[in-house]
Amino acid sequence: MPLAMAWSAMAQPTRPYRVAWMSTERKDLPSQNFAAFRAGLRELGYTEGRDLVIDAWWGEGSRERLEAQVPDMLRAQPDVVLASGGLALGALIRTQVKLPIVFSVSADPVEAKFVQSFARPGGHMTGVSLFTLALVGKRLELLKEILPGARRVALIANPQHPGESQELDAAQSAAAKLGLTVRYFPVKNEAELDAAFADIARQRDDAVLAFADGFTMGFAARIAAFSLQHKIPAIDGWAQFARQGNLLIYGPVIQEVHRRLAVYVDKLRKGAKPGDLPVELPTKVELVINLKTAKAIGLMISNAVLLRADEVIE
């Protein structure tokens, strides 16, 4: 190659890698998940505006609104789409987006038919699933430690959530070992949640365990109000649940999951195929206790438990 041509080839700018971030979060509220994902890419050596462009698309709490933005997202010609949450992934599936997709979901991705298996996803999607059955029992163990006199726990869950039946089995098995009886309330809408609340209050269950997903998390503040009114502690698996006024959570650190998704994007940038990248489970968990709520419902939390907490809300 002549020297002039070689210099010309070297001078050609490399097209920045383009990522479409899709989430049903609100645009006007700071997203810790988005910040963690961007931080993960920076740690891998990417610089936005130089070798990376991230276009953020926000659903403002609505999957349908996010779906309506898909044509504009595609016109931006992203190399990969990041779906933060099951609703965002659902919007991409419903609109038949075939680009490489990296996801974070609370569901069992195999049961939901997002992927063929955890080890070999196949197709054009992969990512991290928050579906960690082992943590269901850990939450009940914590509840029993804090409330040793507990005998009956109400389970609130979204029956349409892929993997919910497995979570129910795990909760029933763990409860039996702890001497707990569980009562199951499948909740698909606000009216069914109100009916569950009325039954739980009438029967005076000792505690509430909500299965973590986007649907039940949307009712976190209402569950907290019920908990305070009736002095029935409520626990879950995502920090947002405790920060909205419920007693405690034990579960994956969601921001760390999104930081990990940057690794997937980097691997795709370097030529990997989504179907060859195993779906991972979270490796970092946290215990968040809302001490203010504990005091409000008249519950004492021992120092032994408080010292294990990653965050105590006072």
MOWORA-V390357 format. One record per residue. N is the residue number from 1. RES is the residue in one small letter. SS is DSSP state (helix for helix, strand for strand, loop for the rest). D_CENTER is the distance of its C-alpha to the mean C-alpha in Angstrom with 2 decimals. Layout:
# MOWORA-V390357
{{N;RES;SS;D_CENTER} {N;RES;SS;D_CENTER}}
This chain:
# MOWORA-V390357
{{1;m;loop;52.43} {2;p;loop;54.57} {3;l;helix;53.50} {4;a;helix;52.93} {5;m;helix;50.60} {6;a;helix;48.65} {7;w;helix;48.23} {8;s;helix;47.15} {9;a;helix;44.44} {10;m;helix;43.16} {11;a;helix;43.09} {12;q;loop;40.81} {13;p;loop;37.44} {14;t;loop;34.36} {15;r;loop;31.96} {16;p;loop;28.73} {17;y;strand;25.66} {18;r;strand;23.79} {19;v;strand;20.01} {20;a;strand;18.56} {21;w;strand;15.25} {22;m;strand;13.90} {23;s;strand;11.49} {24;t;loop;12.15} {25;e;loop;12.15} {26;r;loop;15.72} {27;k;loop;18.01} {28;d;loop;19.99} {29;l;loop;17.33} {30;p;loop;16.44} {31;s;loop;13.02} {32;q;helix;12.12} {33;n;helix;9.66} {34;f;helix;12.74} {35;a;helix;15.03} {36;a;helix;13.42} {37;f;helix;13.61} {38;r;helix;17.16} {39;a;helix;18.08} {40;g;helix;17.19} {41;l;helix;19.52} {42;r;helix;22.16} {43;e;helix;22.16} {44;l;loop;22.93} {45;g;loop;25.88} {46;y;loop;24.88} {47;t;loop;26.40} {48;e;strand;25.33} {49;g;loop;28.46} {50;r;loop;30.22} {51;d;loop;28.45} {52;l;strand;25.11} {53;v;strand;24.26} {54;i;strand;20.83} {55;d;strand;20.96} {56;a;strand;18.18} {57;w;strand;17.80} {58;w;strand;16.26} {59;g;loop;16.07} {60;e;loop;16.76} {61;g;loop;14.61} {62;s;loop;16.20} {63;r;helix;15.47} {64;e;helix;19.26} {65;r;helix;19.82} {66;l;helix;17.62} {67;e;helix;19.57} {68;a;helix;22.76} {69;q;loop;22.01} {70;v;helix;21.70} {71;p;helix;25.51} {72;d;helix;25.64} {73;m;helix;22.80} {74;l;helix;24.83} {75;r;helix;27.99} {76;a;loop;26.61} {77;q;loop;26.71} {78;p;loop;23.56} {79;d;loop;23.65} {80;v;strand;19.96} {81;v;strand;17.11} {82;l;strand;13.59} {83;a;strand;11.11} {84;s;strand;8.02} {85;g;loop;6.07} {86;g;helix;8.15} {87;l;helix;10.65} {88;a;helix;11.52} {89;l;helix;12.06} {90;g;helix;14.02} {91;a;helix;16.10} {92;l;helix;17.07} {93;i;helix;17.98} {94;r;helix;19.98} {95;t;loop;21.84} {96;q;loop;22.53} {97;v;loop;21.53} {98;k;loop;22.83} {99;l;loop;22.08} {100;p;strand;20.11} {101;i;strand;16.35} {102;v;strand;13.67} {103;f;strand;10.12} {104;s;strand;6.53} {105;v;strand;5.61} {106;s;loop;4.99} {107;a;loop;8.76} {108;d;loop;11.73} {109;p;loop;12.64} {110;v;loop;16.25} {111;e;loop;16.71} {112;a;loop;15.23} {113;k;loop;17.78} {114;f;loop;15.67} {115;v;loop;17.42} {116;q;loop;20.51} {117;s;loop;19.34} {118;f;loop;17.06} {119;a;loop;20.17} {120;r;loop;21.59} {121;p;loop;19.23} {122;g;loop;22.25} {123;g;loop;22.18} {124;h;loop;20.53} {125;m;strand;16.78} {126;t;strand;14.88} {127;g;strand;11.93} {128;v;strand;9.33} {129;s;strand;7.84} {130;l;loop;5.86} {131;f;loop;8.79} {132;t;loop;11.06} {133;l;loop;13.93} {134;a;helix;15.95} {135;l;helix;13.91} {136;v;helix;14.86} {137;g;helix;18.41} {138;k;helix;17.88} {139;r;helix;16.60} {140;l;helix;19.74} {141;e;helix;21.88} {142;l;helix;20.90} {143;l;helix;21.66} {144;k;helix;24.98} {145;e;helix;25.83} {146;i;helix;25.38} {147;l;loop;26.93} {148;p;loop;29.41} {149;g;loop;31.22} {150;a;loop;28.30} {151;r;loop;29.33} {152;r;strand;27.14} {153;v;strand;23.42} {154;a;strand;22.02} {155;l;strand;18.89} {156;i;strand;17.08} {157;a;strand;14.95} {158;n;loop;14.45} {159;p;loop;16.95} {160;q;loop;16.00} {161;h;loop;12.57} {162;p;loop;13.47} {163;g;loop;13.91} {164;e;helix;14.41} {165;s;helix;18.01} {166;q;helix;17.23} {167;e;helix;15.19} {168;l;helix;18.22} {169;d;helix;20.61} {170;a;helix;18.97} {171;a;helix;19.10} {172;q;helix;22.67} {173;s;helix;23.80} {174;a;helix;22.55} {175;a;helix;23.99} {176;a;helix;27.31} {177;k;helix;27.69} {178;l;loop;27.19} {179;g;loop;29.65} {180;l;loop;27.20} {181;t;strand;27.44} {182;v;strand;24.43} {183;r;strand;24.63} {184;y;strand;22.12} {185;f;strand;21.31} {186;p;strand;19.68} {187;v;loop;18.67} {188;k;loop;18.47} {189;n;loop;19.70} {190;e;helix;20.97} {191;a;helix;24.31} {192;e;helix;23.01} {193;l;helix;20.99} {194;d;helix;24.31} {195;a;helix;26.16} {196;a;helix;23.86} {197;f;helix;24.40} {198;a;helix;28.13} {199;d;helix;28.33} {200;i;helix;26.42} {201;a;helix;28.68} {202;r;helix;31.76} {203;q;helix;31.19} {204;r;loop;30.10} {205;d;loop;27.25} {206;d;loop;26.64} {207;a;strand;22.87} {208;v;strand;19.76} {209;l;strand;16.70} {210;a;strand;13.87} {211;f;loop;11.49} {212;a;loop;7.86} {213;d;loop;6.60} {214;g;helix;7.18} {215;f;helix;10.80} {216;t;helix;11.41} {217;m;helix;9.57} {218;g;loop;12.10} {219;f;loop;14.76} {220;a;helix;13.90} {221;a;helix;17.06} {222;r;helix;19.18} {223;i;helix;18.29} {224;a;helix;19.23} {225;a;helix;22.46} {226;f;helix;23.33} {227;s;helix;22.75} {228;l;helix;25.05} {229;q;helix;27.62} {230;h;helix;28.06} {231;k;loop;27.26} {232;i;loop;24.85} {233;p;strand;22.00} {234;a;strand;18.41} {235;i;strand;15.64} {236;d;strand;11.98} {237;g;loop;9.23} {238;w;loop;7.37} {239;a;helix;10.01} {240;q;helix;10.10} {241;f;helix;11.58} {242;a;helix;14.37} {243;r;helix;14.98} {244;q;loop;15.72} {245;g;loop;18.39} {246;n;loop;17.37} {247;l;loop;18.85} {248;l;strand;16.31} {249;i;strand;13.04} {250;y;strand;12.86} {251;g;strand;9.82} {252;p;strand;8.16} {253;v;loop;8.79} {254;i;helix;5.94} {255;q;helix;9.12} {256;e;helix;10.70} {257;v;helix;8.36} {258;h;helix;9.33} {259;r;helix;12.76} {260;r;helix;13.00} {261;l;helix;12.51} {262;a;helix;15.76} {263;v;helix;17.52} {264;y;helix;16.87} {265;v;helix;18.28} {266;d;helix;21.16} {267;k;helix;21.99} {268;l;helix;22.16} {269;r;helix;24.35} {270;k;loop;26.61} {271;g;loop;27.14} {272;a;loop;24.67} {273;k;loop;23.65} {274;p;helix;20.09} {275;g;helix;21.44} {276;d;helix;22.72} {277;l;loop;19.64} {278;p;loop;17.96} {279;v;loop;14.30} {280;e;strand;13.11} {281;l;strand;11.22} {282;p;loop;10.16} {283;t;loop;13.51} {284;k;loop;13.07} {285;v;strand;12.27} {286;e;strand;13.36} {287;l;strand;15.35} {288;v;strand;15.51} {289;i;strand;18.50} {290;n;strand;19.76} {291;l;helix;23.46} {292;k;helix;24.60} {293;t;helix;23.22} {294;a;helix;24.73} {295;k;helix;28.07} {296;a;helix;27.91} {297;i;loop;27.62} {298;g;loop;30.18} {299;l;loop;28.17} {300;m;loop;29.23} {301;i;loop;26.78} {302;s;loop;28.77} {303;n;helix;29.00} {304;a;helix;28.05} {305;v;helix;24.56} {306;l;helix;24.31} {307;l;loop;25.34} {308;r;loop;22.41} {309;a;loop;19.89} {310;d;loop;18.11} {311;e;strand;18.24} {312;v;strand;20.66} {313;i;strand;20.70} {314;e;loop;24.38}}
